[in-house]
């Protein structure tokens, strides 16, 4: 089952395959998301959370409900590891109710939840977590491998990053991963990258956000994901992506480097955290790092974006804002 490709060889193969693939219409499923009457959207981002309310999951959920009400959020994004420790056993697994439906009960959180899979989700029955049958239990649940949320002024591109990581195939450390729908791996990755590149290139959204479970850049215990740096990052940079949002590391962080126009944001503090690890050699790139529990909010208008990180008590830890002058907004009259 294990692949023999390492980062370098896999990068070469992917480059060759992408160059040979015809420019077809992207195959990512697109979900239409309505925006507010004023033309804005707002949403929360949570990751690494599904622990039956333990490790402050319930407390984070409570604060999410309060912030969600203040912002009148339109939806919630999950960066993966939705059910610990080993995903769901079946569509009847009580973990779905105990870790999701019974936890995020605030009225403001009764909005669509868009979720990607994390590595812990792949340790269970992946098809159960992806099953539309879960929506009959809780209609908020919208979980797919890779897909697009089209919110008019912004598009969110959700990418299934777990199959990119060599270690899960070459050195699974006794863990069993459900690779149904992924094998053969190289073909799956090629298709994912091709469809993402096409979708990004054809997008006319004012803002482009890519969401994955694994970090491209991180100062916490997992560090940078080399496979994503090699295979995914060049596609994002070539297609004017504004944010890359991930979980996996159980912390909150904001990295911005002079080498990339992308903001790298980690929201993986949904439950168990406080790992006590930090390793980053260029402090000027680290705009914010917090080792504890919390979550993130994003508000977007046609020309402005605001990001806020919160702790388990709802305190604001970090803010970042940016704006765009759009070509259609310029006045060329003499």
C-alpha positions in Angstrom: 0.0 0.0 0.0 2.9 2.4 0.7 4.1 4.7 -2.0 7.8 4.8 -3.0 7.7 8.4 -3.9 9.5 11.0 -1.7 9.0 14.7 -1.8 11.6 15.4 -4.6 10.6 12.6 -6.9 6.9 13.1 -6.3 7.3 16.8 -7.1 9.0 16.0 -10.4 6.2 13.5 -11.3 3.5 15.9 -10.5 5.1 18.7 -12.5 5.3 16.4 -15.5 1.8 15.1 -15.2 0.3 18.6 -14.8 2.1 19.8 -17.9 0.6 16.9 -19.9 -3.0 17.2 -18.6 -5.4 19.0 -21.0 -6.9 22.2 -19.6 -10.3 20.7 -18.7 -13.1 22.3 -16.7 -12.4 21.8 -13.0 -14.2 19.0 -11.3 -14.3 20.3 -7.7 -17.9 20.3 -6.5 -19.1 23.9 -5.9 -21.4 24.9 -3.1 -23.2 28.2 -3.5 -23.2 30.3 -0.3 -25.4 33.3 0.0 -23.9 36.6 1.2 -25.5 39.3 3.4 -27.6 42.1 1.9 -24.8 44.5 2.4 -22.5 42.4 0.2 -20.3 41.0 3.0 -19.7 37.6 4.5 -18.4 36.6 7.9 -17.5 33.2 9.3 -15.6 31.3 12.0 -12.7 28.9 11.6 -12.1 26.0 14.0 -9.8 23.0 13.7 -8.8 19.9 15.6 -11.9 19.8 17.9 -13.9 16.6 18.0 -13.3 15.3 21.6 -16.8 14.8 23.0 -16.6 18.2 24.7 -13.3 17.5 26.5 -10.1 19.5 26.6 -12.1 22.8 26.6 -13.9 21.9 23.4 -17.2 22.9 25.0 -15.8 26.2 26.3 -14.4 27.0 22.8 -17.8 26.2 21.4 -19.5 28.5 23.8 -17.3 31.4 22.8 -17.8 30.6 19.2 -21.5 31.0 19.7 -21.1 34.4 21.3 -18.8 35.8 18.7 -20.9 34.2 16.0 -23.9 36.0 17.3 -22.1 39.4 17.4 -20.8 39.0 13.8 -24.0 37.4 12.5 -21.9 34.7 10.8 -22.9 33.1 7.6 -21.1 29.7 8.1 -18.4 27.9 9.9 -15.2 26.4 8.4 -13.5 23.3 9.9 -9.9 22.7 9.1 -10.2 19.0 9.9 -9.6 16.4 12.6 -13.3 16.5 13.2 -13.6 13.3 15.2 -10.8 12.0 17.5 -8.9 9.9 17.9 -9.7 7.6 15.0 -12.4 9.2 13.0 -15.9 7.7 12.8 -16.6 3.9 12.9 -19.8 4.2 10.9 -22.5 6.6 10.0 -24.2 5.5 13.3 -21.2 6.3 15.4 -22.4 8.2 18.5 -19.2 10.3 18.2 -21.0 12.4 15.6 -23.6 13.5 18.1 -21.2 13.6 21.1 -18.5 15.6 19.4 -20.5 17.8 17.0 -24.3 18.0 17.2 -24.5 18.1 21.0 -21.5 20.6 21.4 -22.1 23.4 18.9 -25.6 24.2 20.0 -25.6 28.0 20.1 -28.2 29.6 17.8 -25.5 31.5 15.8 -23.8 28.2 14.9 -26.8 26.7 13.3 -25.4 27.6 9.9 -23.6 25.5 7.3 -20.4 23.9 8.4 -17.9 23.3 5.7 -15.4 20.6 6.7 -12.3 19.0 5.3 -10.8 15.7 6.5 -7.8 15.6 8.8 -5.3 12.8 9.3 -7.2 11.5 12.4 -10.4 11.4 10.3 -8.6 9.1 7.8 -8.0 6.6 10.6 -11.7 5.8 10.7 -14.4 5.1 8.2 -13.8 8.0 5.8 -16.9 7.2 3.7 -19.0 7.5 6.8 -17.8 11.0 7.5 -18.3 12.0 3.9 -21.7 10.4 3.7 -24.7 12.7 2.9 -26.6 10.5 5.4 -25.1 12.6 8.2 -27.0 15.6 6.9 -30.2 13.8 7.9 -28.9 13.8 11.4 -27.6 17.3 11.4 -28.2 19.4 8.2 -25.3 21.7 9.0 -22.7 19.1 8.1 -21.1 19.6 4.6 -18.0 17.5 4.4 -16.2 16.5 1.1 -12.6 15.7 0.2 -12.0 18.7 -2.0 -14.6 21.3 -3.0 -15.4 25.0 -3.5 -17.6 27.3 -1.5 -18.7 30.2 -3.8 -19.7 33.2 -1.8 -19.7 35.7 -4.7 -17.1 38.1 -3.4 -14.9 35.3 -2.1 -14.3 31.7 -3.0 -13.0 29.1 -0.6 -11.1 26.2 -2.0 -11.1 23.2 0.3 -8.2 20.7 -0.4 -7.8 17.2 1.0 -4.2 17.4 2.2 -3.7 14.2 4.1 -3.0 12.0 1.0 -0.1 14.4 0.2 1.9 13.5 3.3 4.4 10.7 2.6 4.8 9.6 6.2 1.2 8.2 6.3 2.1 5.8 3.5 5.7 5.1 4.2 5.8 5.1 8.0 2.2 4.9 9.4 3.5 4.1 12.9 1.0 1.3 13.5 -2.0 3.4 12.4 -4.5 2.2 9.8 -5.6 4.7 7.3 -8.7 4.4 5.1 -7.4 5.1 1.6 -10.5 4.1 -0.2 -11.1 6.8 -2.9 -7.5 7.8 -2.8 -5.6 4.9 -4.3 -3.8 5.0 -6.6 -2.2 7.8 -4.7 -0.2 9.5 -7.5 -3.3 9.7 -9.8 -5.4 11.1 -6.9 -2.9 13.8 -6.2 -2.4 14.7 -9.9 -6.2 15.1 -10.3 -6.5 17.2 -7.1 -3.7 19.5 -8.2 -5.0 19.8 -11.7 -8.6 20.6 -10.6 -7.4 23.1 -8.0 -5.1 24.9 -10.5 -8.0 25.1 -13.0 -10.5 26.3 -10.4 -8.2 29.0 -9.1 -7.2 30.2 -12.6 -10.8 30.4 -13.7 -12.0 32.1 -10.5 -13.2 35.7 -10.8 -13.7 36.1 -7.0 -12.3 39.2 -5.4 -10.8 37.1 -2.6 -9.4 33.6 -2.8 -8.9 31.4 0.3 -7.5 27.9 0.3 -8.3 25.6 3.3 -6.5 22.4 4.1 -5.8 20.4 7.2 -2.0 20.4 7.1 0.1 23.6 7.4 2.3 24.8 4.6 4.2 26.9 7.3 4.1 26.3 11.0 6.2 26.9 14.1 4.5 24.3 16.1 5.3 20.6 16.6 4.4 19.4 13.1 6.3 22.2 11.3 6.1 23.0 7.6 4.6 20.3 5.4 7.3 19.8 2.8 5.0 18.0 0.4 2.7 21.0 0.4 5.5 23.5 0.1 6.7 21.6 -3.0 3.4 20.7 -4.7 0.7 23.0 -3.5 2.3 26.4 -2.7 3.5 27.2 -6.2 0.0 26.8 -7.5 -1.4 29.1 -4.8 1.2 31.7 -5.5 0.7 31.6 -9.2 -3.1 32.2 -8.8 -3.2 35.1 -6.4 -4.4 33.3 -3.4 -4.9 35.6 -0.4 -5.0 33.2 2.5 -4.0 29.6 3.3 -5.9 28.4 6.3 -5.1 25.1 8.1 -5.3 23.2 11.4 -3.2 20.1 12.3 -1.0 21.9 14.8 -3.1 22.6 17.9 -2.4 26.3 18.2 -3.3 29.6 16.6 -0.8 31.4 14.4 -0.3 33.9 11.6 2.8 33.8 9.4 3.6 36.3 6.7 6.9 36.0 4.8 8.6 38.3 2.3 9.0 35.4 0.0 5.2 34.9 -0.5 2.2 37.2 -0.8 0.0 34.6 1.0 -1.0 34.9 4.6 -0.5 31.6 6.4 -3.1 31.1 9.2 -3.4 28.2 11.6 -6.7 27.6 13.5 -6.2 24.2 15.2 -7.1 25.1 18.8 -10.6 23.6 18.9 -9.8 21.3 21.9 -6.6 19.7 23.1 -3.7 22.2 22.9 -0.8 23.5 25.0 2.0 21.4 23.5 4.8 23.7 24.6 6.7 23.7 21.3 7.9 26.6 19.2 10.5 26.5 16.4 10.7 29.5 14.0 14.0 31.0 12.9 12.7 34.3 11.3 10.8 36.2 14.0 9.9 39.0 11.6 7.7 36.5 9.7 5.8 35.4 12.8 3.0 37.9 13.3 1.3 35.9 16.0 1.6 32.6 17.8 -0.5 31.2 20.6 -0.1 27.6 22.0 -3.6 27.3 23.5 -7.2 26.8 22.6 -9.2 29.2 20.5 -10.6 29.9 17.1 -10.6 32.5 14.3 -13.1 34.8 12.6 -12.9 36.3 9.1 -15.1 39.1 7.7 -14.9 40.0 4.0 -16.3 42.8 2.0 -15.7 43.6 -1.7 -12.5 45.6 -0.8 -11.6 44.7 2.8 -10.8 41.6 4.9 -10.5 41.4 8.6 -9.1 38.5 10.6 -9.4 38.0 14.4 -8.0 35.3 16.7 -9.8 34.5 20.0 -8.8 32.4 23.0 -11.0 30.0 25.0 -12.5 32.9 27.0 -13.4 34.9 23.8 -10.6 37.4 24.4 -9.1 38.9 21.2 -5.5 37.8 20.8 -4.6 39.1 17.4 -6.1 41.2 14.6 -5.0 41.6 11.0 -6.7 43.7 8.2 -6.1 44.3 4.6 -7.7 45.9 1.6 -7.7 45.8 -2.1 -8.1 48.5 -4.7 -10.0 46.8 -7.5 -9.7 47.7 -11.1 -13.4 48.3 -11.5 -13.3 50.8 -8.6 -10.7 53.1 -10.3 -11.9 56.3 -11.9 -10.3 56.8 -15.2 -12.3 59.9 -16.1 -10.4 63.0 -17.2 
